[in-house]
């Protein structure tokens, strides 16, 4: 673990260099500790694959050591808060099931993904729904989950040419990860299905459906159930 400044109002905590479960647990542990014991001046925590950014308000950082800069004082306080961090002590993760209608107009790249791996489309669906995923981080768009756990047999590179508009709720594969587009936006992932769940809603508290650390599974549904759930 080491710290670097990120501009004049944020501190970046580096926790590793790999996207793996051990590093992810450290990310969650840092966030849990600082959420329970916020450092004076702290505004927001932003977890990523192997780091946590801590945003702070300089005017609220205690001016105890006048010889030290604001960043140095804040970093020292964060370091003290994390000195005995134990990644083994984490709150249990939430488990969330995501219903998805696969293929056709909902997942136009499903057949292409299957062909790249010498599989039938049903095999891709079976593999995708048979795995358990972990939300490693949210990014790109509000509430977009980057999830690890995709079976190697269906890991597929992003499209050579991104689409200009991907519908909200679309489930995609990007390399060794799977994700869900929370809003209609451009995107280059391989689109294999769509969920009726709303991943981001500014009127909710919190506005994002998924959070870092959540455990996610997918369930295949038909278009009729998709429409029923969308109406509900």
Secondary structure, 3 states (H helix, E strand, C coil): CEEEECCCCEEEEECCCCCCHHHHHHHHHHHHHHHHCCCCCEEEEEECCCEEEEEECHHHCCCCCCCCCHHHHHHHHHHHHCCCCCCCCCCCCCEEEEEEEECCCCCCCHHHHHHHCCCCHHHHHHHHHHCCEEEEEECCCCCCEEEECCCHHHCECCCCCCEEEECCCEEEEEECEEEECCCCEEECCEEEEECCCCCECCCCCCCECCCCCCEEEEEECCHHHHHHHHHC
